[in-house]
Amino acid sequence: MTATTPPPGTVLLAGASGDLGGRILRNLVALGATVRVLTRQETGTARIAQLRAQGVEVIQSDYDDPDSLRRACTDVDCVVSAVNGLDGAMLGAQSRLLEAAVAAGVPRFIPSDFSIDYRGIRPRSNRNLQLRRDFAQRLDATEVRATSILSGAFTDMLSGQAPMILFSRHRVLFWSDPDQVLDFTTKDDTATYTAAAALDERAPRVLQVAGDQVTARTLASTMTDLTGTQFRLLYAGSVGSLTAMSRAVRVLMPATDEPFPPWQGMQYFASMFSGDANLRYIDNDRYGSRKWTTVRDVLEQHR
């Protein structure tokens, strides 16, 4: 059964200063929700002014201040986490936010997942997805009703950060199988859906959406159609060889706090091309039928 967009409630949003978090914030405001934005104490006055200009309440709190976090969570219907980073953010700060939500009696919590389906991957095979899996265990141990948004990979990355399409060489990379289905959703579509889910008291434990589902073969066909130049498939090895390469690159590269270094991109593609992280069902129309941005739309804009 398709659910309609529910009436507005009060949402505490963490991570609103980030890319995805800012998009979620704009959508929550557009839906008429009462929004509190949680920012760190060191957030600049200019940024705070920008947030308040959107009609939201800004609460400054350090994540190591449980009393302040609990006050921020008081009388909130749903906490939405859009924090991003490594262990310190995904397990440290987000866990303390969860503890505050539980202490304040917040009924619902949306964690910072927004990813391919980490539940099916081999343990420890993908660092970023493992952080999400570890936090999910902590979340499920509480009485808070959780809703994870699984949206595949961000379509936006195909035009830059995820070099699967070799634009200048007119090639599309694939590993093992050029017909493996890949799930993609843009950041804007993910944010729009997340805002609606934040106001949905009946949202299930997991919601899965995909703006588009493509293969390396259909990507090559799309690029050929858009450019008028033949894009061909390029076999880059097996999923096993990609996994081994990601391990080697990780060892050779200097340690970094970046959440998406090159070897992490390799791990992501390995999880996708293995099929382990495929979305199991699609619930795009839960909040009404709408036009989702396709891979073709994103690539056409890039071109």
Secondary structure, DSSP 8 states (H G I E B T S, - for coil): ---------EEEEE-TTSHHHHHHHHHHHHTT-EEEEEE-TT--HHHHHHHHTTT-EEEE--TT-HHHHHHHHTT-SEEEE---SSHIIIIIIHHHHHHHHHHHT--EEE-S--BS-GGGS-TTS-HHHHHHHHHHHHHHTSSSEE-EEE--EEGGGGGTTSTTEETTTTEEEESS-TT--EEEE-HHHHHHHHHHHHT-TT--SEEE--SEEE-HHHHHHHHHHHHSS--EEEE---HHHHHHHHHHHHHHS-----SS-HHHHHHHHHHHHTSTT--S---TTTT-------HHHHHHHH-
